[in-house]
Every structure is written in structure tokens, then in C-alpha cells.
Amino acid sequence: MKTTALLGIVAVLVLEAGCLMGPKYKRPAVDVPQGYRAPAPQQAAVASSLGNEGWWQVYQDPVLAQLIHTAIADNYDVRIAAARVLEAQAQVGITRANQLPSASVGADVFSEQNAKVTSLFPAYQVNGGELNLSVIWNLDFWGKYRRQTEAARAQLLATEWGQRAVMSSLVANVATAYFQLRALDSELDITKRTLASRQQSLHLTNVLESHGGASGLDVSQSEQLVYTASETIPDLERQIQQQENVLSVLLGENPQSVPRGRALTEQPVPQNVPAGLPSELLERRPDVRQAEEIIVAANAQIGVAKASFFPNLSLTGLGGLESNALHQFITQPSETWNGAFSVSQPVFQGGALSSGLRLARANWQEAVLSYQQTVQDALEQVSNSLVASQKNREFREQQDLLTGAAQRTDQLSEVLYQNGGTSYLQVLTAETNYLSAELNLVQAQLNERLALVQLYQSLGGGWQQ
């Protein structure tokens, strides 16, 4: 027991005197501008950012908020990502165990009988038992196992940030699908209202034709307007049901109807979205943080590869009880033990160790380049989203004006026709233009809200709980 304690003290002293091979991690340099490239109203760089807000603050429709909450709880991609986090946690535990001693307990009971061979070797029988405890400790003098644990922990953090990236994408996908559904609802309402109006116009045209105030051509053109609107309704209903199916799957449910909340035009869109500072993306965007943790893991693997060049140090110990008689099993003469300190130095591995080091460095270089590319892509996405947010709003404002003008033209052409001031062709053209303008306005309203969704995701928002 004194010898075992002495070996343990030696092991602790060896570990304390040990070193940690490999470079210390340092975040790679990236070219981050002071501000985003954006239209004039969005150019000011401020400390606050939309990406810091929770999704429930950005999407204020209670029904949409409930749908996102359901999706986060039940969506299969999120649940798979959570399972990956559990796997990474378990892997950290497995890797960290290499730093600690391993012990095992064994027990044997044996009985042996030999027949008489000669008078000098009579028959005999031996009965006995053995109980032992063995300990093996591979000393981490060069930091190989500590570096492996460091890499495993970095992989765990990368997996956790990957899970957050999945959640951010899910929040954006649910909001996008919901806004598209509300846009289809608006288009269907507009088409049904237009169909009812055109049916009234057709009835009026039939009355005028019966009294000689309109021609058969006018009736035919009026019917054309009715059928143009009516044929659109089944297609919109198809799109609505398919969009509900898409949204249902995002919620982790079987295809079914989806509840509705605010109308598309009632979904709030801020006039000027605070983008914050580009440097914040390095801390907030899940894909950027995931890419950085992969670098940390690759950096630690360089240390693992370097430590493989140096000797392996290990302590082994075995202690127990062994006796041929049960009543003597726990007496001092039955005690057995042995201990050893071993050193093993790699001499020739056919170039495997040096190739392993080159591989670790190449993996690190690849991870750095991927990180820098991820940061650059993030800056591009934010800038594109800022442009889309501003220009889609300007487009929607112009589409508002165009729709108002088309509505007035439609009303005036109807009045002129009823008073004989124009042909029904003018009415046909005006009504067609007005319907087209209304549908284009819905699309412009949708694009304005989708730009907000894309900007919020590109700024790294959506994963907050």
C-alpha cells in the first residue's frame, strides 16, 4: 500500500511537471468593416441590433408566435439537432475518461487434482481463490488527452451552435411559410371579391343588351372577365392547401389546416431596422460561432498529433488476496501486489506520425478558411437583406399608388360605359389592370415582410429562448 501511494504521488508530480503540446488557440483575423453596405436610410451603424431581439418580439402576431413555439418543440430537424448535442456531450465524457486511471476488479476460484504418478509424486488436490484490483493510468505528461478533451468540448460547442442555427432557420421558415399563406389568403379574398363584382357587371350588361343598350360583344367580354376570375380561385385554393401542408410539416405535424392570425397588411414592419455593428456577427450568428468552434477543435488536434511523437508514460498496479484456504483468505500472508512504471517511445511508424501532424495542420487551415468564408457570407447576407428591406418598401409604396390609380380608372370606366361614354373594351382593360395591380400589391406586401424575416435571420436572430 505504501508503494502504491508512492506511485500515485509520483504520477501527480509528473503530471504537474508535464507540458501541453500544440499552439494556443487564437481567433483568426477577418476583415470586418465598420458598417454594412446599405441604402442611405440604413447606413448608420448603431450598437443595438434587430438580431438581439427574441423572435416573439419581432413577430408580434399571436398565432404566428404559437406556431413558432410549436415548431421549436416538435420539429424533427430541431429534435435531431438536440440528439446530436447529447451525442457530443457523451463523446466529451468518453474522451475525458482517458485522462483518468482505469480500474477493474477480478475474482477467481479454482480447484485442481492430479493423480499419483510415482511414489515420489503422490496424488494431490488444490482448492483456492483469488481476488484482485488492477489499476492502469496512462499519464498525460505531454497533454495528449487534455488536447483530445479540448477538441471534444469544442465539437460539443460547435454542435450546440449548430442546433441554434437549425432553430434560427426553422423560425425563419415558419414565418416565411406563414406570411406566404396569409398572402395567398389575401389573393383569394381579392379574387372572390372581384368575381362577385364582375358577376354583377355581367348581370347589368345582360340587362342593357336586352334593352338595346349593349351588344352581344359586350356580353361576351363581360363573361370573359367573370371566367378569368373564377378560374383563378381553384388554383389559389390548391396553393393554400399545399402551403398549409408545408407549414404543418415544419410544425412536426401531419398535413392539416393551419389557424390564421392577423392579415398580411396588419403584420408590423419597422421603417428603419437597426442592423448593429458587423463585428457583432462574430459573437451572435450561430453558423459563425459553429465555424469558430471547429477551428478550436482542429487547433487542439494539432497538439494531439504533436504529443504522439513523445514517449507514452503509464503506471500499472495490481493488488489483491490469494489463498488455498478460505479461512486464510484475509490474512496478511495471502496479500499480493505489484506495481510498474513504463515508458514507451515511438521509434519507427513509417511516416504515420509526421503525416498525422500534417493532416492536423491541413484540417486547421481548412477550418480557418471556412470560418473566414462564413463571416464573409454573413456580411453579404446582411447587406443584401438591408437592400431588400429598403427597396421592397419603396416598391410597395409605389405599388400602393399604382393600385389606387388603377382602382379609380376602373370606377371611371364603369361609369362612362353605363352612360355610353366608352366601349366595354375599356371596362375590360381597366378591370384587368386593377385586378393585376391588387395582386401585385399583395406580392409587394409579402416581399416587404419576407425581407424582414431574411434580415432578422442574417443578423443572427431567431435562436434565442
N, C-alpha and C positions, 0 to 999 in steps of 0.2 A: 504494500500500500504506500510506503514511503517512496519507493521507486516510481510508482505511478504518479504520485503527487509531484515528484521532481520533474518527471517528463512533462506534466501539464504546465509547470512553471516555465520550463524551457520553451514550450510551444508559445506561451503568451509573450515571452521576451523576443522570440524570433519574429512573431507577427508584428510586434510594436517596432521592431527594427526594420521591418520589411518596407518595400517601396511600391509605388503604384505606377506601372508601366503605361506608356501611351500618352498622347497630348491631352492637355486640359481643354475642355470644350470652350469655344468662343464663338459667339454668333457671327456668321459670315456677313461680310459687308454687302449691302444692297443699295442701289441708287434710288432713294425715296425723295420725291420732290417736296417742296414746301406746301404746295396746294395742288388740287386736282385741276385738270383741264376741263373747263365747263363754260357754258354761256355766261354772259355778264351778270345776270341776277344771282348766279350760283358760285361766283368766283371767290367770294370771301371765305377764307379758311378760319373756322372757329373751333374752339375746343370741344364744344358739345357736338354730338353726332346722333343721327337717327338710329345708327346701329347699336347704340347703348340702350335703346328703349326695348321694353318687352313687347312681344307680338300682340298681346292683349291691349297695349296702348296704341299700337299702330293701326290695328284692325278693330274698329270700335262697333262693328255690327255684332250684337249678342249671339245671333245664330251662327255666324262665321266663327266667333270665338269658341263656341261649344263644339263645332265641327273640328277645329284645330285641336282642342283638348282631347276629343275622342281619338283623333288620328295619332296623336303622340302616345296615347295609351295602348292603342290596338294595332297600329300599322305594322305590317310584318317586317319591313325594312328596319324600322326602329328597334323592334324586338330582336332581330338578327344582330344588329349592331350592339345591343345590350349583351347578348350572348357572347359576342366577340370580346367585350370588355371583361366578362367573367373568365373567359379562356386566358386572356392576358394576365389577369390577377393570379390565376392558378400557376401560370408559367413563371411569374416572379417568385412565387413560393418554391417552386421546384428548383429554380436556378439559385436562389438564395441558400437553399439547403446544402449546396456544395461548399459553402464557407464553414459549415459546422461539422463536428465529428459525427460519425455514424456508429451506432452500437447495435449489437444483436445478442440475444440470449439463446443458448443451446442446451439441450439435456439429452443424455444417452443412458440407456440401461442395457447391460449386456450379460450374457451367460455363455460360458464356453466349457466344453467337456472333451477330453482326449482319452482315448483307450490306452491300455498298457501296451507298450512296445517291447520293452525288455525289463529285466529285473532292475536295471539301473534307471529306467524311465517308467515308473508306475502310472496307472490311470489317475487323472485329476479333473477337478471341476472348479471353475472360477465364476463367481457371480459378482457383479459390481455396477456402479453407476457413476455418472459424471454430470456436473452442472457447471457451465462456464459463461462468462460475459466477455465478448470481444469488442474492441473499440479501434476504429481506424479514423485517422484525421489527416487529410491532405492539407498541409499548411499553405496558406495563401501568402507566401512571402513576397511574391512578385506582383500581387494584386490581380491575378488572372480571374479568380472567382468574383472578386469585387467588381471588376470591369464587366463581367458577364451579368452580374446583378444590375449594374448601372444600365447596361443595354436593355435588359428585360424591363426595367422600370420605365425607361424612355419609350419602349414599344407599348407599354401599358398606357402611358400618357398619350401617345400617338393614336392608340385605339380609342381612347376616351374622346379626343378631339375629332376623330373620325365619326364617332357616334353623334357628336354635336353637329358635324357637317351634314349628316343624314337628317337630323331633326330640322336644321335650317332649310334644307332643300324641301323637306316634307311640308313645313309651314308655308313656304313659297308656292309649292304645287297645289296645296289645298286652297289657298287664297286665289291663285290663278284660276283653278277649276271653278271655284265658286263665283268669281266675277264673270267668267265666261258663261256660266249658267244663267246668271242674272241678265247678262246682255242678250242671250237667246230669248229669255222671258220677255224682255222689252221689245225685241224684234217681233215676237209672236203677238204681243198686245197691239203693236203698231199695225201689223198686217191684218189682224182681225178688225180693228177699228176702221182701217182703210177699206176692207172688204164690205163692211156694213154701209159705209158711206157710198161706195160705188154701186152697191145694190139699190140704194135709194135713188142714185142718179140714173140707173138703168130703168127703174120704175118710172121716173119722171120723163125720161126720153121716150119710153113706150107710150106714155100718155100724150106727149107732144106729137109723136108720129101718128097716133090715131086721130088727132085733130088737125093734121096737116102742118104742124109747126116744126116737124123734124123729118128727116129722111130715113130710109132703111139703112143707109150707110152710117148714120149717127147711132142707130140702134146696135148695129154690128160692132162699131168701135166701142160703144159702152159695154157691150158684152165682153169684148176683149179685155177691158180694164178689170171686169169682175173676175174673169178666169185667170188673169195674171196674178191677182191677189190670192185667189182661192187655191191655186196650185202650189203656192209658197208655203201654205200652212202645214200640210203633211210633212214636208221636208224639215221645217223648223221643229215640229213635234218629234221627228226622228232624232234630230240633233240634240234636243233637250233630254230625251230619254237616254241616249248614249252618253251624254255629258254627266247625267246622274249616275250612270254605271261607273264612269271613270272616278267620280268623287266617292262613290261607295267603296270602291276597292282601296282608295287612298285611306279611307277610314278603317280599313281592315274588316269590312263587312261584305256580304254578298250583294249583288246589284239590287237596288231598291230605290224608291223615291227619296228625295232629299228635302228637308224643310227649307223654307225661304225666310229671309230677314228683310233688311232694308233693300229698297230698289237700287239699281245701279247708280242713279243720279244722287241718291242720298248717302252714298259711301264717301266719307270725308277724304279730301286730298289737300294737303297743305300747299300753300302757294310757293313758299321757299323752303326746301328741305335742307336742314343743317347736315352737311356731309362730314364735318370734323376734319382732323388732320390726317394726312396719308400715313404718317408713322403709326397711328393707332391701329391700322390694319394688321401690323405685325403682332399685336397683342390680342386682337379680338376675332379676326377671321379664323374659323376652325380649320380650313384647309391649309392656311399659312402656318398655324401652330402645329398642325399634324406634320407638315413637311419639316419643320424645325426639329421636332422630337425624333424624327427619323434620322436627322443628322447627328443628334446626340447619341443615338444608339450606334450608328456607324462609327462615330468617333471612339466610343468605348470598345468596339470590336477591334480597332487598331491596337489598343492596349492588350486585348486578349491575344492577338496574333504575336505581339512582341514578347509577351510573357512566355509563349511557347518555346522560345529559344533558350530559356534558362532552366536550371535544374528543378525537378519536382521533389519537394520535401514532404515526408509523411511520417507520422507517428502511428505505431500499432501497439496494441496491448491486449493481453489475454489473461484472464484470471478466473479461478473457479475452485470447485471441490471435486475430488475424485477418491473413491474408496471402494474396496471389495466387500465391505460390511456396512450395513445400514446404520448400525449403532456407532460407527466410527466416521460417519459421513461429514459431520460438522466439527470434527476435532481438528486441531492445528496440523497434524501430520498429513491430513487429506488436502490441504490447500495447495493450489498450483498457480503459477503466474509466469508470464514472460512479457517483456516489452522490447521495442526496437525503434530505432530512428533510421530512416533510409533516405538516400539521395539518389536520384536518377537523372542523368544528364543526356539529352538527345545528342547523338554524335553524327548519324547519317540518316536522313529521311528522304533522300532522292530529290531534294529541292522542294519538298512539300511545305516546309515551314516558311521559306522565303516567298514561295508562291502564295501562301496563305496571307502573308503580310501585304504583298502587292494587291491581292484581291480585296483585302480590307480597306486599303487606301483608295482603290478604284471605286469601291462602294461608297466611301465617304465623298469622293469627288462627285459621283453621280448624284448623291443626296443633296450636296450643296447646289449643284446646277439646277436640280429640280426645285429646290427651295427658292432660288432666285427667279426662276421662271414662274413659279406660283405667285410670288409677290408682284411681278410684272403683269401677269394676267389679272390679278386682283385690281391693280391700278387701272388697267384698261377697262375692266368691267364697271368700276365705279364711274369713270369718266364717261363711258358710253351711256350709263344709266342716268347720269346728270343731264347729258344732252337730250336723251329721250324724254326725261321728265319735263324739261323746259319746252322743247319743241312740240311734244304731243299736246301740252296745254295750249300753246299758241295755235296749233292746228284745230283743236277742239273749239277755241274761241271763234275762229274764222268759220268753222262748220256751223256754229250756232247762228251766225249772221246769215250764212247761206241758206240754212233751213228756214229761218224767218222770212227771207225774201221769197223762197220757193212756196211757202205757205200763202203769202199774200198774192203771189202770181196765180196760184191755184184758185183762191177765192175770187179774185177779179175775173179770171177767165170763165168761171162758172156763172157769175152774174152777167157778164157780157153775152154769153151763149143763151141764157134764159131770156135775154132781151133782144136777141137777134143781132148782136153786135159782132159776133165772130163765129167761126165754124167749130164743129165738135172736135176737129183735129187739134185745135189749140187747147181745148179742155183735156184731151188725151195726153198731149205733151206735158201740160202743166201738172197734171195729177201724177204722171210717171216720174217727173223730175222731183216732185215733192216727196213721194214715197222713197225714192232713191236717196234724197237728202236726209230724210229722217233715219233711214237705216245706216247711212254713213256717219251720222251724228252719234248713234249708239256705238258704232265701232270706235269713233274717236274718244268717246267717254270711257270705253273699255280700255283702249290703249293708254289713256292717261292714268288709269288705276293700275294697269299691269306694269307701267313704268315705275310706279311707287313700289310695287312688290319686288321688282328686279333691283331697284336701288337699295331697298332695305336688306335684301339678301346679300348684295355685293358689298355692302358696308359691314357685313359680318353679323347681322342681327337675325333673330329667329330661334336661337338655341337656348335663350335664357328661360329659366323656370321660375 
